[in-house]
Amino acid sequence: MAHREVDISSIAELGKILRLVRKESGLIQRDAAALCNVSLPFLNGLEQGKPSAQVGKVLSVCNRFGIEVRLRLPGDMT
């Protein structure tokens, strides 16, 4: 899979990206949830863009699909 960079500004955008990457990986939600060690309802909610306070789980799912999460701090020009 080619490396791509995208900017996201909402959980809904992150959910769309996760769904796209999961489908590109050829996985159904149930298998992806098991692979990421999260529940099916959690993964479904994440893909639907529902707010989640479980940031650790969100980062775990991103990591499992090779999605690198970067933060751009205010004033950071790099």
Distance bins in CASP14 RR format, pairs under 12 A and 6 or more apart:
PFRMAT RR
TARGET T0000
AUTHOR 0000-0000-0000
RMODE 2
METHOD distances of the structure
MODEL  1
1 20 0 0 0 0 0 1 0 0 0 0 0
1 21 1 0 0 1 0 0 0 0 0 0 0
1 22 0 0 0 0 0 1 0 0 0 0 0
1 23 0 0 0 0 0 1 0 0 0 0 0
1 24 1 0 0 1 0 0 0 0 0 0 0
1 25 0 0 0 0 1 0 0 0 0 0 0
1 26 0 0 0 0 0 1 0 0 0 0 0
1 65 0 0 0 0 1 0 0 0 0 0 0
1 66 0 0 0 0 1 0 0 0 0 0 0
1 67 0 0 0 0 0 1 0 0 0 0 0
2 21 0 0 0 0 0 1 0 0 0 0 0
2 24 0 0 0 0 0 1 0 0 0 0 0
3 66 0 0 0 0 1 0 0 0 0 0 0
3 67 0 0 0 0 0 1 0 0 0 0 0
3 68 0 0 0 0 1 0 0 0 0 0 0
4 17 0 0 0 0 1 0 0 0 0 0 0
4 20 0 0 0 0 0 1 0 0 0 0 0
4 21 0 0 0 0 1 0 0 0 0 0 0
4 24 0 0 0 0 0 1 0 0 0 0 0
4 66 0 0 0 0 0 1 0 0 0 0 0
4 67 0 0 0 0 1 0 0 0 0 0 0
4 68 0 0 0 0 0 1 0 0 0 0 0
5 17 0 0 0 0 0 1 0 0 0 0 0
5 67 0 0 0 0 0 1 0 0 0 0 0
5 68 0 0 0 0 1 0 0 0 0 0 0
5 69 0 0 0 0 0 1 0 0 0 0 0
5 70 0 0 0 0 1 0 0 0 0 0 0
5 72 0 0 0 0 0 1 0 0 0 0 0
6 13 1 0 0 1 0 0 0 0 0 0 0
6 14 0 0 0 0 1 0 0 0 0 0 0
6 15 0 0 0 0 0 1 0 0 0 0 0
6 16 0 0 0 0 1 0 0 0 0 0 0
6 17 1 0 0 1 0 0 0 0 0 0 0
6 18 0 0 0 0 0 1 0 0 0 0 0
6 20 0 0 0 0 1 0 0 0 0 0 0
6 21 0 0 0 0 0 1 0 0 0 0 0
6 67 0 0 0 0 1 0 0 0 0 0 0
6 68 0 0 0 0 0 1 0 0 0 0 0
6 69 0 0 0 0 0 1 0 0 0 0 0
6 70 0 0 0 0 0 1 0 0 0 0 0
7 13 0 0 0 0 1 0 0 0 0 0 0
7 14 0 0 0 0 0 1 0 0 0 0 0
7 17 0 0 0 0 0 1 0 0 0 0 0
7 69 0 0 0 0 0 1 0 0 0 0 0
7 70 0 0 0 0 1 0 0 0 0 0 0
7 71 0 0 0 0 0 1 0 0 0 0 0
7 72 0 0 0 0 1 0 0 0 0 0 0
8 14 1 0 1 0 0 0 0 0 0 0 0
8 15 0 0 0 0 1 0 0 0 0 0 0
8 16 0 0 0 0 1 0 0 0 0 0 0
8 17 1 0 0 1 0 0 0 0 0 0 0
8 18 0 0 0 0 0 1 0 0 0 0 0
8 49 0 0 0 0 0 1 0 0 0 0 0
8 58 0 0 0 0 0 1 0 0 0 0 0
8 62 0 0 0 0 0 1 0 0 0 0 0
8 67 0 0 0 0 0 1 0 0 0 0 0
8 69 0 0 0 0 1 0 0 0 0 0 0
8 70 0 0 0 0 0 1 0 0 0 0 0
8 71 0 0 0 0 0 1 0 0 0 0 0
8 72 0 0 0 0 0 1 0 0 0 0 0
9 17 0 0 0 0 0 1 0 0 0 0 0
9 72 0 0 0 0 0 1 0 0 0 0 0
10 16 0 0 0 0 1 0 0 0 0 0 0
10 17 0 0 0 0 0 1 0 0 0 0 0
10 49 1 0 0 1 0 0 0 0 0 0 0
10 50 0 0 0 0 0 1 0 0 0 0 0
10 51 0 0 0 0 1 0 0 0 0 0 0
11 17 0 0 0 0 0 1 0 0 0 0 0
11 18 0 0 0 0 0 1 0 0 0 0 0
11 45 0 0 0 0 1 0 0 0 0 0 0
11 46 1 0 0 1 0 0 0 0 0 0 0
11 47 0 0 0 0 0 1 0 0 0 0 0
11 48 0 0 0 0 1 0 0 0 0 0 0
11 49 1 0 1 0 0 0 0 0 0 0 0
11 50 1 0 0 1 0 0 0 0 0 0 0
11 51 1 0 1 0 0 0 0 0 0 0 0
11 52 1 0 0 1 0 0 0 0 0 0 0
11 53 0 0 0 0 0 1 0 0 0 0 0
11 54 0 0 0 0 0 1 0 0 0 0 0
11 55 0 0 0 0 0 1 0 0 0 0 0
11 58 0 0 0 0 1 0 0 0 0 0 0
12 18 0 0 0 0 0 1 0 0 0 0 0
12 19 0 0 0 0 0 1 0 0 0 0 0
12 45 0 0 0 0 0 1 0 0 0 0 0
12 46 0 0 0 0 0 1 0 0 0 0 0
12 47 0 0 0 0 1 0 0 0 0 0 0
12 48 0 0 0 0 1 0 0 0 0 0 0
12 49 1 0 1 0 0 0 0 0 0 0 0
12 50 0 0 0 0 1 0 0 0 0 0 0
12 51 0 0 0 0 1 0 0 0 0 0 0
12 52 0 0 0 0 0 1 0 0 0 0 0
13 19 0 0 0 0 0 1 0 0 0 0 0
13 20 0 0 0 0 0 1 0 0 0 0 0
13 46 0 0 0 0 0 1 0 0 0 0 0
13 47 0 0 0 0 0 1 0 0 0 0 0
13 49 0 0 0 0 1 0 0 0 0 0 0
14 20 0 0 0 0 0 1 0 0 0 0 0
14 21 0 0 0 0 0 1 0 0 0 0 0
14 45 0 0 0 0 0 1 0 0 0 0 0
14 46 1 0 0 1 0 0 0 0 0 0 0
14 47 0 0 0 0 1 0 0 0 0 0 0
14 48 0 0 0 0 0 1 0 0 0 0 0
14 49 1 0 0 1 0 0 0 0 0 0 0
14 50 0 0 0 0 0 1 0 0 0 0 0
14 51 0 0 0 0 0 1 0 0 0 0 0
14 52 0 0 0 0 1 0 0 0 0 0 0
14 55 0 0 0 0 0 1 0 0 0 0 0
14 58 1 0 0 1 0 0 0 0 0 0 0
14 59 0 0 0 0 0 1 0 0 0 0 0
14 61 0 0 0 0 1 0 0 0 0 0 0
14 62 1 0 0 1 0 0 0 0 0 0 0
14 65 0 0 0 0 0 1 0 0 0 0 0
14 67 0 0 0 0 1 0 0 0 0 0 0
14 69 0 0 0 0 1 0 0 0 0 0 0
15 21 0 0 0 0 1 0 0 0 0 0 0
15 22 0 0 0 0 1 0 0 0 0 0 0
15 23 0 0 0 0 0 1 0 0 0 0 0
15 29 0 0 0 0 0 1 0 0 0 0 0
15 43 0 0 0 0 1 0 0 0 0 0 0
15 44 0 0 0 0 0 1 0 0 0 0 0
15 45 0 0 0 0 1 0 0 0 0 0 0
15 46 1 0 1 0 0 0 0 0 0 0 0
15 47 1 0 1 0 0 0 0 0 0 0 0
15 48 1 0 0 1 0 0 0 0 0 0 0
15 49 1 0 1 0 0 0 0 0 0 0 0
15 50 0 0 0 0 1 0 0 0 0 0 0
15 51 0 0 0 0 0 1 0 0 0 0 0
15 52 0 0 0 0 0 1 0 0 0 0 0
15 58 0 0 0 0 1 0 0 0 0 0 0
15 61 0 0 0 0 1 0 0 0 0 0 0
15 62 0 0 0 0 0 1 0 0 0 0 0
15 65 0 0 0 0 0 1 0 0 0 0 0
15 67 0 0 0 0 0 1 0 0 0 0 0
16 22 0 0 0 0 0 1 0 0 0 0 0
16 23 0 0 0 0 0 1 0 0 0 0 0
16 46 0 0 0 0 0 1 0 0 0 0 0
16 47 1 0 0 1 0 0 0 0 0 0 0
16 48 0 0 0 0 1 0 0 0 0 0 0
16 49 1 0 0 1 0 0 0 0 0 0 0
17 23 0 0 0 0 0 1 0 0 0 0 0
17 24 0 0 0 0 0 1 0 0 0 0 0
17 46 0 0 0 0 0 1 0 0 0 0 0
17 47 0 0 0 0 1 0 0 0 0 0 0
17 49 0 0 0 0 0 1 0 0 0 0 0
17 58 0 0 0 0 0 1 0 0 0 0 0
17 61 0 0 0 0 0 1 0 0 0 0 0
17 62 0 0 0 0 1 0 0 0 0 0 0
17 65 0 0 0 0 1 0 0 0 0 0 0
17 66 0 0 0 0 0 1 0 0 0 0 0
17 67 1 0 0 1 0 0 0 0 0 0 0
17 68 0 0 0 0 0 1 0 0 0 0 0
17 69 0 0 0 0 0 1 0 0 0 0 0
18 24 0 0 0 0 0 1 0 0 0 0 0
18 25 0 0 0 0 0 1 0 0 0 0 0
18 27 0 0 0 0 0 1 0 0 0 0 0
18 29 0 0 0 0 0 1 0 0 0 0 0
18 32 0 0 0 0 1 0 0 0 0 0 0
18 33 0 0 0 0 0 1 0 0 0 0 0
18 36 0 0 0 0 1 0 0 0 0 0 0
18 38 0 0 0 0 0 1 0 0 0 0 0
18 42 0 0 0 0 0 1 0 0 0 0 0
18 43 0 0 0 0 1 0 0 0 0 0 0
18 44 0 0 0 0 0 1 0 0 0 0 0
18 45 0 0 0 0 0 1 0 0 0 0 0
18 46 1 0 0 1 0 0 0 0 0 0 0
18 47 1 0 1 0 0 0 0 0 0 0 0
18 48 0 0 0 0 0 1 0 0 0 0 0
18 49 0 0 0 0 1 0 0 0 0 0 0
18 52 0 0 0 0 0 1 0 0 0 0 0
18 57 0 0 0 0 0 1 0 0 0 0 0
18 58 0 0 0 0 1 0 0 0 0 0 0
18 59 0 0 0 0 0 1 0 0 0 0 0
18 60 0 0 0 0 0 1 0 0 0 0 0
18 61 1 0 0 1 0 0 0 0 0 0 0
18 62 1 0 0 1 0 0 0 0 0 0 0
18 63 0 0 0 0 0 1 0 0 0 0 0
18 64 0 0 0 0 0 1 0 0 0 0 0
18 65 1 0 0 1 0 0 0 0 0 0 0
18 66 0 0 0 0 0 1 0 0 0 0 0
18 67 1 0 0 1 0 0 0 0 0 0 0
18 69 0 0 0 0 0 1 0 0 0 0 0
19 25 0 0 0 0 0 1 0 0 0 0 0
19 26 0 0 0 0 0 1 0 0 0 0 0
19 27 0 0 0 0 0 1 0 0 0 0 0
19 28 0 0 0 0 0 1 0 0 0 0 0
19 29 0 0 0 0 1 0 0 0 0 0 0
19 32 0 0 0 0 1 0 0 0 0 0 0
19 43 0 0 0 0 1 0 0 0 0 0 0
19 44 0 0 0 0 1 0 0 0 0 0 0
19 45 0 0 0 0 0 1 0 0 0 0 0
19 46 0 0 0 0 1 0 0 0 0 0 0
19 47 1 0 1 0 0 0 0 0 0 0 0
19 48 0 0 0 0 1 0 0 0 0 0 0
19 49 0 0 0 0 1 0 0 0 0 0 0
19 61 0 0 0 0 0 1 0 0 0 0 0
19 65 0 0 0 0 0 1 0 0 0 0 0
19 67 0 0 0 0 0 1 0 0 0 0 0
20 26 0 0 0 0 0 1 0 0 0 0 0
20 27 0 0 0 0 0 1 0 0 0 0 0
20 47 0 0 0 0 1 0 0 0 0 0 0
20 65 0 0 0 0 1 0 0 0 0 0 0
20 67 0 0 0 0 0 1 0 0 0 0 0
21 27 0 0 0 0 1 0 0 0 0 0 0
21 32 0 0 0 0 1 0 0 0 0 0 0
21 36 0 0 0 0 0 1 0 0 0 0 0
21 46 0 0 0 0 0 1 0 0 0 0 0
21 47 0 0 0 0 0 1 0 0 0 0 0
21 61 0 0 0 0 1 0 0 0 0 0 0
21 62 0 0 0 0 1 0 0 0 0 0 0
21 63 0 0 0 0 0 1 0 0 0 0 0
21 64 0 0 0 0 1 0 0 0 0 0 0
21 65 1 0 1 0 0 0 0 0 0 0 0
21 66 1 0 0 1 0 0 0 0 0 0 0
21 67 1 0 0 1 0 0 0 0 0 0 0
21 68 0 0 0 0 0 1 0 0 0 0 0
22 28 0 0 0 0 1 0 0 0 0 0 0
22 29 1 0 0 1 0 0 0 0 0 0 0
22 30 0 0 0 0 0 1 0 0 0 0 0
22 31 0 0 0 0 1 0 0 0 0 0 0
22 32 1 0 1 0 0 0 0 0 0 0 0
22 33 0 0 0 0 1 0 0 0 0 0 0
22 35 0 0 0 0 1 0 0 0 0 0 0
22 36 0 0 0 0 1 0 0 0 0 0 0
22 43 0 0 0 0 1 0 0 0 0 0 0
22 44 0 0 0 0 0 1 0 0 0 0 0
22 46 0 0 0 0 0 1 0 0 0 0 0
22 47 1 0 0 1 0 0 0 0 0 0 0
22 61 0 0 0 0 1 0 0 0 0 0 0
22 62 0 0 0 0 0 1 0 0 0 0 0
22 64 0 0 0 0 1 0 0 0 0 0 0
22 65 1 0 0 1 0 0 0 0 0 0 0
22 66 0 0 0 0 0 1 0 0 0 0 0
22 67 0 0 0 0 0 1 0 0 0 0 0
23 29 0 0 0 0 1 0 0 0 0 0 0
23 31 0 0 0 0 0 1 0 0 0 0 0
23 32 0 0 0 0 1 0 0 0 0 0 0
23 47 0 0 0 0 1 0 0 0 0 0 0
23 65 0 0 0 0 0 1 0 0 0 0 0
24 32 0 0 0 0 0 1 0 0 0 0 0
24 65 0 0 0 0 1 0 0 0 0 0 0
24 66 0 0 0 0 0 1 0 0 0 0 0
24 67 0 0 0 0 0 1 0 0 0 0 0
25 31 0 0 0 0 1 0 0 0 0 0 0
25 32 1 0 0 1 0 0 0 0 0 0 0
25 35 0 0 0 0 1 0 0 0 0 0 0
25 36 0 0 0 0 0 1 0 0 0 0 0
25 61 0 0 0 0 0 1 0 0 0 0 0
25 64 0 0 0 0 1 0 0 0 0 0 0
25 65 1 0 0 1 0 0 0 0 0 0 0
25 66 0 0 0 0 1 0 0 0 0 0 0
25 67 0 0 0 0 0 1 0 0 0 0 0
26 32 0 0 0 0 1 0 0 0 0 0 0
26 35 0 0 0 0 0 1 0 0 0 0 0
26 65 0 0 0 0 0 1 0 0 0 0 0
27 33 0 0 0 0 1 0 0 0 0 0 0
27 34 0 0 0 0 1 0 0 0 0 0 0
27 35 1 0 0 1 0 0 0 0 0 0 0
27 36 0 0 0 0 1 0 0 0 0 0 0
27 43 0 0 0 0 0 1 0 0 0 0 0
27 47 0 0 0 0 0 1 0 0 0 0 0
27 61 0 0 0 0 0 1 0 0 0 0 0
27 64 0 0 0 0 0 1 0 0 0 0 0
27 65 0 0 0 0 1 0 0 0 0 0 0
28 34 0 0 0 0 0 1 0 0 0 0 0
28 35 0 0 0 0 0 1 0 0 0 0 0
28 40 0 0 0 0 1 0 0 0 0 0 0
28 43 0 0 0 0 0 1 0 0 0 0 0
28 44 0 0 0 0 0 1 0 0 0 0 0
28 47 0 0 0 0 0 1 0 0 0 0 0
29 35 0 0 0 0 0 1 0 0 0 0 0
29 36 0 0 0 0 0 1 0 0 0 0 0
29 38 0 0 0 0 0 1 0 0 0 0 0
29 39 0 0 0 0 0 1 0 0 0 0 0
29 40 1 0 0 1 0 0 0 0 0 0 0
29 41 0 0 0 0 1 0 0 0 0 0 0
29 42 0 0 0 0 0 1 0 0 0 0 0
29 43 1 0 1 0 0 0 0 0 0 0 0
29 44 1 0 1 0 0 0 0 0 0 0 0
29 45 0 0 0 0 1 0 0 0 0 0 0
29 46 0 0 0 0 1 0 0 0 0 0 0
29 47 1 0 0 1 0 0 0 0 0 0 0
29 48 0 0 0 0 0 1 0 0 0 0 0
29 61 0 0 0 0 0 1 0 0 0 0 0
30 36 0 0 0 0 0 1 0 0 0 0 0
30 38 0 0 0 0 0 1 0 0 0 0 0
30 39 0 0 0 0 0 1 0 0 0 0 0
30 40 1 0 1 0 0 0 0 0 0 0 0
30 41 0 0 0 0 0 1 0 0 0 0 0
30 43 0 0 0 0 1 0 0 0 0 0 0
30 44 0 0 0 0 1 0 0 0 0 0 0
31 38 0 0 0 0 0 1 0 0 0 0 0
31 40 0 0 0 0 1 0 0 0 0 0 0
31 43 0 0 0 0 0 1 0 0 0 0 0
31 64 0 0 0 0 0 1 0 0 0 0 0
32 38 0 0 0 0 1 0 0 0 0 0 0
32 39 0 0 0 0 0 1 0 0 0 0 0
32 40 0 0 0 0 1 0 0 0 0 0 0
32 42 0 0 0 0 0 1 0 0 0 0 0
32 43 1 0 0 1 0 0 0 0 0 0 0
32 44 0 0 0 0 0 1 0 0 0 0 0
32 46 0 0 0 0 0 1 0 0 0 0 0
32 47 0 0 0 0 1 0 0 0 0 0 0
32 60 0 0 0 0 0 1 0 0 0 0 0
32 61 0 0 0 0 1 0 0 0 0 0 0
32 64 0 0 0 0 1 0 0 0 0 0 0
32 65 0 0 0 0 1 0 0 0 0 0 0
33 39 1 0 0 1 0 0 0 0 0 0 0
33 40 1 0 1 0 0 0 0 0 0 0 0
33 41 0 0 0 0 1 0 0 0 0 0 0
33 42 1 0 0 1 0 0 0 0 0 0 0
33 43 1 0 1 0 0 0 0 0 0 0 0
33 44 0 0 0 0 1 0 0 0 0 0 0
33 45 0 0 0 0 0 1 0 0 0 0 0
33 46 0 0 0 0 1 0 0 0 0 0 0
33 47 0 0 0 0 0 1 0 0 0 0 0
33 57 0 0 0 0 0 1 0 0 0 0 0
33 60 0 0 0 0 0 1 0 0 0 0 0
33 61 0 0 0 0 1 0 0 0 0 0 0
33 64 0 0 0 0 0 1 0 0 0 0 0
34 40 0 0 0 0 1 0 0 0 0 0 0
34 42 0 0 0 0 0 1 0 0 0 0 0
34 43 0 0 0 0 1 0 0 0 0 0 0
34 61 0 0 0 0 0 1 0 0 0 0 0
34 64 0 0 0 0 0 1 0 0 0 0 0
35 43 0 0 0 0 1 0 0 0 0 0 0
35 60 0 0 0 0 0 1 0 0 0 0 0
35 61 0 0 0 0 1 0 0 0 0 0 0
35 63 0 0 0 0 0 1 0 0 0 0 0
35 64 1 0 0 1 0 0 0 0 0 0 0
35 65 0 0 0 0 1 0 0 0 0 0 0
35 66 0 0 0 0 0 1 0 0 0 0 0
36 42 0 0 0 0 1 0 0 0 0 0 0
36 43 1 0 0 1 0 0 0 0 0 0 0
36 46 0 0 0 0 1 0 0 0 0 0 0
36 47 0 0 0 0 0 1 0 0 0 0 0
36 56 0 0 0 0 0 1 0 0 0 0 0
36 57 0 0 0 0 1 0 0 0 0 0 0
36 58 0 0 0 0 0 1 0 0 0 0 0
36 59 0 0 0 0 0 1 0 0 0 0 0
36 60 1 0 1 0 0 0 0 0 0 0 0
36 61 1 0 1 0 0 0 0 0 0 0 0
36 62 0 0 0 0 1 0 0 0 0 0 0
36 63 0 0 0 0 1 0 0 0 0 0 0
36 64 1 0 1 0 0 0 0 0 0 0 0
36 65 1 0 0 1 0 0 0 0 0 0 0
36 66 0 0 0 0 0 1 0 0 0 0 0
36 67 0 0 0 0 0 1 0 0 0 0 0
37 43 0 0 0 0 0 1 0 0 0 0 0
37 56 0 0 0 0 0 1 0 0 0 0 0
37 57 0 0 0 0 1 0 0 0 0 0 0
37 60 1 0 0 1 0 0 0 0 0 0 0
37 61 0 0 0 0 1 0 0 0 0 0 0
37 63 0 0 0 0 0 1 0 0 0 0 0
37 64 0 0 0 0 1 0 0 0 0 0 0
38 44 0 0 0 0 1 0 0 0 0 0 0
38 45 0 0 0 0 0 1 0 0 0 0 0
38 46 0 0 0 0 1 0 0 0 0 0 0
38 47 0 0 0 0 0 1 0 0 0 0 0
38 52 0 0 0 0 0 1 0 0 0 0 0
38 54 0 0 0 0 1 0 0 0 0 0 0
38 56 0 0 0 0 1 0 0 0 0 0 0
38 57 1 0 1 0 0 0 0 0 0 0 0
38 58 0 0 0 0 1 0 0 0 0 0 0
38 59 0 0 0 0 0 1 0 0 0 0 0
38 60 1 0 0 1 0 0 0 0 0 0 0
38 61 1 0 0 1 0 0 0 0 0 0 0
38 62 0 0 0 0 0 1 0 0 0 0 0
38 63 0 0 0 0 0 1 0 0 0 0 0
38 64 0 0 0 0 1 0 0 0 0 0 0
38 65 0 0 0 0 0 1 0 0 0 0 0
39 45 0 0 0 0 1 0 0 0 0 0 0
39 46 0 0 0 0 0 1 0 0 0 0 0
39 52 0 0 0 0 0 1 0 0 0 0 0
39 54 0 0 0 0 0 1 0 0 0 0 0
39 57 0 0 0 0 1 0 0 0 0 0 0
39 61 0 0 0 0 0 1 0 0 0 0 0
40 46 0 0 0 0 0 1 0 0 0 0 0
40 47 0 0 0 0 0 1 0 0 0 0 0
41 47 0 0 0 0 0 1 0 0 0 0 0
41 48 0 0 0 0 0 1 0 0 0 0 0
41 50 0 0 0 0 1 0 0 0 0 0 0
41 52 0 0 0 0 0 1 0 0 0 0 0
41 54 0 0 0 0 0 1 0 0 0 0 0
41 57 0 0 0 0 0 1 0 0 0 0 0
42 48 0 0 0 0 0 1 0 0 0 0 0
42 49 0 0 0 0 0 1 0 0 0 0 0
42 50 0 0 0 0 1 0 0 0 0 0 0
42 52 1 0 0 1 0 0 0 0 0 0 0
42 53 0 0 0 0 0 1 0 0 0 0 0
42 54 1 0 0 1 0 0 0 0 0 0 0
42 56 0 0 0 0 0 1 0 0 0 0 0
42 57 1 0 0 1 0 0 0 0 0 0 0
42 58 0 0 0 0 1 0 0 0 0 0 0
42 60 0 0 0 0 0 1 0 0 0 0 0
42 61 0 0 0 0 1 0 0 0 0 0 0
43 49 0 0 0 0 0 1 0 0 0 0 0
43 50 0 0 0 0 0 1 0 0 0 0 0
43 52 0 0 0 0 0 1 0 0 0 0 0
43 54 0 0 0 0 0 1 0 0 0 0 0
43 57 0 0 0 0 1 0 0 0 0 0 0
43 58 0 0 0 0 0 1 0 0 0 0 0
43 60 0 0 0 0 0 1 0 0 0 0 0
43 61 1 0 0 1 0 0 0 0 0 0 0
43 62 0 0 0 0 0 1 0 0 0 0 0
43 64 0 0 0 0 0 1 0 0 0 0 0
43 65 0 0 0 0 0 1 0 0 0 0 0
44 50 0 0 0 0 1 0 0 0 0 0 0
44 52 0 0 0 0 0 1 0 0 0 0 0
44 61 0 0 0 0 0 1 0 0 0 0 0
45 51 0 0 0 0 1 0 0 0 0 0 0
45 52 1 0 0 1 0 0 0 0 0 0 0
45 54 0 0 0 0 0 1 0 0 0 0 0
45 57 0 0 0 0 0 1 0 0 0 0 0
45 58 0 0 0 0 0 1 0 0 0 0 0
45 61 0 0 0 0 0 1 0 0 0 0 0
46 52 1 0 0 1 0 0 0 0 0 0 0
46 54 0 0 0 0 1 0 0 0 0 0 0
46 55 0 0 0 0 0 1 0 0 0 0 0
46 56 0 0 0 0 0 1 0 0 0 0 0
46 57 1 0 0 1 0 0 0 0 0 0 0
46 58 1 0 0 1 0 0 0 0 0 0 0
46 59 0 0 0 0 0 1 0 0 0 0 0
46 60 0 0 0 0 0 1 0 0 0 0 0
46 61 1 0 0 1 0 0 0 0 0 0 0
46 62 0 0 0 0 1 0 0 0 0 0 0
46 65 0 0 0 0 0 1 0 0 0 0 0
46 67 0 0 0 0 0 1 0 0 0 0 0
47 58 0 0 0 0 0 1 0 0 0 0 0
47 61 0 0 0 0 1 0 0 0 0 0 0
47 65 0 0 0 0 0 1 0 0 0 0 0
49 58 0 0 0 0 0 1 0 0 0 0 0
50 58 0 0 0 0 0 1 0 0 0 0 0
51 58 0 0 0 0 0 1 0 0 0 0 0
52 58 1 0 0 1 0 0 0 0 0 0 0
52 59 0 0 0 0 0 1 0 0 0 0 0
52 60 0 0 0 0 0 1 0 0 0 0 0
52 61 0 0 0 0 0 1 0 0 0 0 0
54 60 0 0 0 0 1 0 0 0 0 0 0
54 61 0 0 0 0 0 1 0 0 0 0 0
55 61 0 0 0 0 0 1 0 0 0 0 0
55 62 0 0 0 0 0 1 0 0 0 0 0
55 69 0 0 0 0 1 0 0 0 0 0 0
55 71 0 0 0 0 0 1 0 0 0 0 0
56 62 0 0 0 0 1 0 0 0 0 0 0
56 63 0 0 0 0 1 0 0 0 0 0 0
56 64 0 0 0 0 0 1 0 0 0 0 0
56 69 0 0 0 0 0 1 0 0 0 0 0
57 63 0 0 0 0 0 1 0 0 0 0 0
57 64 0 0 0 0 0 1 0 0 0 0 0
58 64 0 0 0 0 0 1 0 0 0 0 0
58 65 0 0 0 0 0 1 0 0 0 0 0
58 67 0 0 0 0 0 1 0 0 0 0 0
58 69 0 0 0 0 1 0 0 0 0 0 0
59 65 0 0 0 0 0 1 0 0 0 0 0
59 66 0 0 0 0 0 1 0 0 0 0 0
59 67 0 0 0 0 1 0 0 0 0 0 0
59 68 0 0 0 0 0 1 0 0 0 0 0
59 69 1 0 0 1 0 0 0 0 0 0 0
59 70 0 0 0 0 0 1 0 0 0 0 0
59 71 0 0 0 0 0 1 0 0 0 0 0
60 66 0 0 0 0 0 1 0 0 0 0 0
60 67 0 0 0 0 0 1 0 0 0 0 0
60 69 0 0 0 0 0 1 0 0 0 0 0
61 67 0 0 0 0 1 0 0 0 0 0 0
61 69 0 0 0 0 0 1 0 0 0 0 0
62 68 1 0 0 1 0 0 0 0 0 0 0
62 69 1 0 1 0 0 0 0 0 0 0 0
62 70 0 0 0 0 0 1 0 0 0 0 0
63 69 0 0 0 0 1 0 0 0 0 0 0
70 76 0 0 0 0 0 1 0 0 0 0 0
70 78 0 0 0 0 0 1 0 0 0 0 0
71 78 0 0 0 0 0 1 0 0 0 0 0
72 78 0 0 0 0 1 0 0 0 0 0 0
END
